[in-house]
Amino acid sequence: FLVGEEFIDTKPVCLILGDNIFYGKMNLDRIMAGFEGGARIFGYPVHDPERYGVVEFDAAGRVLSIEEKPQQPKSNYAVPGLYLYDEHVVKTAKSIAPSPRGELEITDINLDYLRRGELTVERLGRGIAWLDTGTHKSLLEAGNYIEIIESRQGLKIACLEEIALRRGFIDCGHMRQVIDETPASPYREYLQQVYDETQLCGTR
């Protein structure tokens, strides 16, 4: 947050840890639109919560406690690496003392919001996959998961050029330029397949 202080400015911010993958319809646009300040973490149901940070919350979604790898978890909801914060998060981060590792810990920021009664949780549904790729084994498992879905559906997951085209962030001319600059590969073939769709850039 200190590195991104100028970018955050006076606006809410969403943080995702680089080794986390989320797949499924998360409705982040709706969640962000309803975000009114404070901090919001997410809860993901797991069968082995003792391996993770665990969040306990009430019926209204107010966080009661967060515990890191508890021996007796108070819920089965793990806290994945996705967080929403208000514009005060930079000030909060500056007030946090470094951990014994010499780093500012995201857990300490969350606990600060919790002490102020400003931390809520959004439960992630069963249709969302959360993959933590922090180890060699979990990275391999995530790669296999993505490969199975892509092979079965014939569609790419998180193809940024496709997303940009379908959302109107780039036009067909820009997409054509990207394809022309991409070396011959299955990825280029997929971009061409997307480009050729009638409802996008193909012949009508």
Sine and cosine of phi, psi and omega as CSV:
sin_phi,cos_phi,sin_psi,cos_psi,sin_omega,cos_omega
0.00,0.00,-0.55,0.83,0.02,-1.00
-0.93,0.37,-0.62,0.78,0.04,-1.00
-0.91,0.41,-0.60,0.80,-0.05,-1.00
-1.00,-0.09,0.30,0.95,-0.09,-1.00
-0.83,0.55,-0.71,0.70,-0.02,-1.00
-0.91,0.41,-0.62,0.79,0.02,-1.00
-0.92,0.39,-0.69,0.72,-0.02,-1.00
-0.91,0.41,-0.69,0.73,0.03,-1.00
0.82,0.57,-0.87,-0.49,-0.01,-1.00
-0.88,-0.47,0.56,0.83,-0.06,-1.00
-0.88,-0.48,0.41,-0.91,0.14,-0.99
-0.89,0.45,0.38,-0.93,-0.07,-1.00
-0.63,-0.78,0.54,-0.84,0.08,-1.00
-0.93,-0.37,0.75,-0.66,0.00,-1.00
-0.88,-0.48,0.77,-0.64,0.12,-0.99
-0.82,-0.58,0.74,-0.68,0.02,-1.00
-0.95,0.32,0.60,-0.80,-0.14,-0.99
-0.91,0.40,-0.33,0.94,-0.01,-1.00
-0.98,-0.19,0.29,0.96,0.04,-1.00
-0.94,-0.33,0.68,-0.73,0.07,-1.00
-0.84,-0.55,0.76,-0.66,0.08,-1.00
-0.88,-0.48,0.76,-0.65,0.01,-1.00
-0.77,-0.63,0.82,-0.57,-0.02,-1.00
0.71,-0.70,0.11,-0.99,-0.03,-1.00
-0.99,0.14,0.96,-0.29,-0.11,-0.99
-0.99,-0.13,-0.25,0.97,0.00,-1.00
0.84,0.53,0.65,0.76,-0.01,-1.00
-0.90,0.44,-0.52,0.86,0.04,-1.00
-0.87,0.49,-0.70,0.72,0.01,-1.00
-0.92,0.40,-0.67,0.74,-0.02,-1.00
-0.90,0.44,-0.68,0.73,0.01,-1.00
-0.91,0.41,-0.63,0.78,-0.01,-1.00
-0.90,0.44,-0.53,0.85,-0.01,-1.00
-1.00,-0.05,0.07,1.00,-0.03,-1.00
-0.98,0.19,0.87,-0.50,-0.13,-0.99
-0.92,-0.39,0.22,0.98,0.04,-1.00
0.83,-0.56,0.08,-1.00,-0.08,-1.00
0.97,0.23,-0.62,-0.78,0.02,-1.00
-0.67,-0.74,0.53,-0.85,0.05,-1.00
-0.74,-0.68,0.80,-0.60,0.10,-0.99
-0.95,-0.31,0.06,-1.00,-0.03,-1.00
-0.86,-0.52,0.50,-0.87,0.03,-1.00
-0.88,-0.48,0.76,-0.65,-0.03,-1.00
-0.83,-0.56,0.83,-0.55,-0.05,-1.00
-0.94,0.34,0.76,-0.65,0.02,-1.00
-0.70,-0.71,0.38,-0.93,-0.01,-1.00
-1.00,0.06,-0.20,0.98,-0.03,-1.00
-0.76,-0.65,0.89,0.46,-0.10,-1.00
-0.87,0.49,-0.37,0.93,-0.01,-1.00
-0.90,0.44,-0.21,0.98,0.02,-1.00
-1.00,0.06,-0.13,0.99,-0.17,-0.99
-0.76,-0.65,0.08,-1.00,0.26,-0.97
-0.95,0.31,0.73,-0.68,-0.10,-0.99
-0.88,-0.47,0.71,-0.71,0.01,-1.00
-0.95,-0.32,0.71,-0.70,0.11,-0.99
-0.94,-0.34,0.70,-0.71,-0.06,-1.00
-0.53,-0.85,0.30,-0.96,0.00,-1.00
-1.00,-0.09,-0.06,-1.00,-0.08,-1.00
-0.90,0.44,-0.40,0.91,-0.01,-1.00
-1.00,0.03,0.01,1.00,0.01,-1.00
1.00,0.08,0.15,0.99,0.05,-1.00
-0.98,0.17,0.76,-0.66,-0.05,-1.00
-0.96,0.28,0.74,-0.67,0.03,-1.00
-0.99,-0.17,-0.58,0.81,0.01,-1.00
-0.32,-0.95,0.42,-0.91,0.15,-0.99
-0.76,-0.65,0.79,-0.61,0.02,-1.00
-0.78,-0.62,0.66,-0.75,-0.02,-1.00
-1.00,-0.04,0.91,-0.41,0.04,-1.00
0.76,0.65,0.85,0.53,-0.03,-1.00
-0.96,0.29,0.55,-0.83,0.05,-1.00
-0.94,0.33,-0.51,0.86,0.04,-1.00
-0.80,-0.60,1.00,0.10,-0.07,-1.00
-0.87,0.50,0.61,-0.79,0.03,-1.00
-1.00,0.04,-0.11,0.99,0.12,-0.99
-0.39,-0.92,0.10,-1.00,0.07,-1.00
-0.97,-0.24,0.37,0.93,-0.02,-1.00
-0.98,-0.21,0.92,-0.40,0.09,-1.00
-0.99,0.12,0.39,-0.92,0.02,-1.00
-0.98,-0.20,0.96,-0.28,0.04,-1.00
-0.98,0.22,0.12,-0.99,-0.09,-1.00
-0.99,0.11,0.85,0.53,0.04,-1.00
-0.65,-0.76,0.80,-0.60,-0.13,-0.99
-0.59,-0.81,0.54,-0.84,0.14,-0.99
-0.89,-0.46,0.70,-0.71,0.01,-1.00
-0.71,-0.71,0.46,-0.89,0.07,-1.00
-0.99,0.15,-0.07,-1.00,-0.09,-1.00
-0.94,0.33,-0.13,0.99,-0.02,-1.00
-1.00,0.00,0.05,1.00,-0.10,-0.99
-0.91,0.42,-0.54,0.84,0.01,-1.00
-0.91,0.42,-0.70,0.72,0.05,-1.00
-0.88,0.48,-0.65,0.76,0.03,-1.00
-0.89,0.45,-0.71,0.71,-0.01,-1.00
-0.88,0.48,-0.60,0.80,-0.01,-1.00
-0.93,0.36,-0.39,0.92,-0.03,-1.00
-1.00,0.04,-0.14,0.99,-0.05,-1.00
-1.00,0.06,0.71,-0.71,0.07,-1.00
-0.99,0.15,0.59,-0.81,0.05,-1.00
-0.86,0.50,0.51,-0.86,0.03,-1.00
-0.97,0.23,0.09,-1.00,0.08,-1.00
-0.83,0.55,-0.38,0.93,0.05,-1.00
-0.98,0.19,-0.08,1.00,-0.01,-1.00
0.99,0.15,0.31,0.95,-0.05,-1.00
-0.83,-0.56,0.40,-0.92,0.15,-0.99
-0.99,0.13,0.84,-0.54,-0.10,-0.99
-0.99,-0.11,0.70,-0.71,0.01,-1.00
-0.89,0.46,-0.54,0.84,0.02,-1.00
-0.88,0.48,-0.63,0.78,0.00,-1.00
-0.92,0.39,-0.59,0.81,0.07,-1.00
-0.91,0.42,-0.70,0.72,0.02,-1.00
-0.89,0.46,-0.66,0.75,0.00,-1.00
-0.91,0.42,-0.54,0.84,0.03,-1.00
-0.91,0.41,-0.69,0.72,0.07,-1.00
-0.90,0.44,-0.61,0.79,0.01,-1.00
-0.89,0.46,-0.69,0.72,0.01,-1.00
-0.88,0.48,-0.49,0.87,0.01,-1.00
-1.00,0.03,0.01,1.00,-0.02,-1.00
0.95,0.32,0.47,0.88,-0.09,-1.00
-0.88,-0.48,0.37,0.93,-0.02,-1.00
-0.91,-0.41,0.82,-0.57,0.05,-1.00
-0.83,-0.56,0.23,-0.97,-0.04,-1.00
-0.81,-0.58,0.60,-0.80,0.11,-0.99
-0.92,-0.39,0.87,-0.49,-0.01,-1.00
-0.98,0.18,0.75,-0.67,0.04,-1.00
-1.00,0.05,0.67,-0.74,-0.09,-1.00
-0.99,0.17,0.07,-1.00,-0.06,-1.00
-0.94,0.35,-0.31,0.95,-0.02,-1.00
-1.00,0.09,0.11,0.99,-0.03,-1.00
-0.92,-0.40,0.73,-0.69,0.07,-1.00
-0.97,-0.22,0.78,-0.63,0.10,-0.99
-0.93,-0.36,0.85,-0.53,-0.02,-1.00
-0.86,-0.51,0.86,-0.51,0.05,-1.00
-0.99,-0.15,0.89,-0.45,-0.12,-0.99
-0.96,-0.27,0.60,0.80,-0.08,-1.00
-0.98,0.19,-0.11,0.99,0.04,-1.00
-0.79,-0.61,0.26,-0.96,0.03,-1.00
-0.86,0.52,-0.68,0.73,-0.04,-1.00
-0.90,0.43,-0.72,0.69,-0.03,-1.00
-0.94,0.35,-0.51,0.86,0.07,-1.00
-0.92,0.40,-0.67,0.75,0.05,-1.00
-0.89,0.45,-0.69,0.72,0.01,-1.00
-0.88,0.47,-0.65,0.76,0.02,-1.00
-0.91,0.42,-0.68,0.73,0.03,-1.00
-0.88,0.48,-0.66,0.75,0.04,-1.00
-0.90,0.43,-0.64,0.77,0.01,-1.00
-0.87,0.48,-0.75,0.67,-0.01,-1.00
-0.90,0.43,-0.66,0.75,-0.04,-1.00
-0.90,0.44,-0.63,0.77,0.01,-1.00
-0.89,0.46,-0.72,0.70,-0.02,-1.00
-0.91,0.42,-0.71,0.70,-0.02,-1.00
-0.90,0.43,-0.66,0.75,-0.02,-1.00
-0.92,0.39,-0.64,0.77,-0.03,-1.00
-0.94,0.33,-0.66,0.75,-0.10,-0.99
-1.00,-0.02,-0.36,0.93,-0.09,-1.00
0.96,0.30,0.33,0.95,-0.01,-1.00
-0.84,-0.54,0.50,-0.87,0.03,-1.00
-1.00,0.00,0.56,-0.83,0.11,-0.99
-0.99,-0.12,0.79,-0.61,0.05,-1.00
0.87,0.49,0.66,0.75,0.17,-0.99
-0.99,0.17,0.97,-0.25,-0.17,-0.99
-0.89,0.45,-0.59,0.81,0.00,-1.00
-0.91,0.41,-0.66,0.75,0.03,-1.00
-0.90,0.43,-0.71,0.71,0.01,-1.00
-0.87,0.50,-0.71,0.70,-0.02,-1.00
-0.88,0.48,-0.64,0.77,0.00,-1.00
-0.93,0.36,-0.73,0.68,-0.04,-1.00
-0.92,0.39,-0.50,0.87,0.00,-1.00
-1.00,0.02,-0.05,1.00,0.03,-1.00
0.99,0.14,0.27,0.96,0.02,-1.00
-0.98,0.21,-0.44,0.90,0.13,-0.99
-0.76,-0.65,0.36,-0.93,0.03,-1.00
-0.97,-0.22,-0.01,-1.00,-0.06,-1.00
-0.90,0.44,-0.56,0.83,0.03,-1.00
-0.89,0.45,-0.68,0.74,0.03,-1.00
-0.91,0.41,-0.67,0.75,0.01,-1.00
-0.89,0.46,-0.64,0.77,0.02,-1.00
-0.88,0.47,-0.64,0.76,0.02,-1.00
-0.90,0.43,-0.67,0.74,0.02,-1.00
-0.88,0.48,-0.69,0.72,-0.01,-1.00
-0.89,0.47,-0.71,0.71,-0.03,-1.00
-0.89,0.46,-0.49,0.87,-0.04,-1.00
-1.00,-0.01,-0.09,1.00,-0.02,-1.00
-1.00,-0.01,0.80,-0.60,0.00,-1.00
-0.86,0.51,0.42,-0.91,0.03,-1.00
-0.84,0.55,0.82,-0.57,-0.08,-1.00
-0.12,-0.99,0.27,-0.96,0.09,-1.00
-0.84,0.54,-0.51,0.86,0.01,-1.00
-0.92,0.39,-0.67,0.74,0.05,-1.00
-0.90,0.45,-0.64,0.77,0.02,-1.00
-0.88,0.48,-0.60,0.80,0.03,-1.00
-0.93,0.36,-0.67,0.74,0.04,-1.00
-0.87,0.50,-0.64,0.77,0.03,-1.00
-0.91,0.42,-0.63,0.78,0.03,-1.00
-0.87,0.49,-0.69,0.72,0.04,-1.00
-0.90,0.43,-0.70,0.71,-0.02,-1.00
-0.86,0.51,-0.61,0.79,-0.09,-1.00
-0.98,0.21,-0.14,0.99,0.02,-1.00
-0.86,0.51,0.72,-0.69,-0.07,-1.00
-0.82,0.57,-0.68,0.73,-0.07,-1.00
-0.97,0.25,-0.10,0.99,0.05,-1.00
-0.96,-0.28,-1.00,0.05,-0.08,-1.00
-0.85,-0.53,-0.04,1.00,-0.05,-1.00
-0.95,0.31,0.10,-0.99,0.01,-1.00
-0.92,0.40,0.74,-0.67,-0.03,-1.00
-0.99,-0.10,0.00,0.00,0.00,0.00
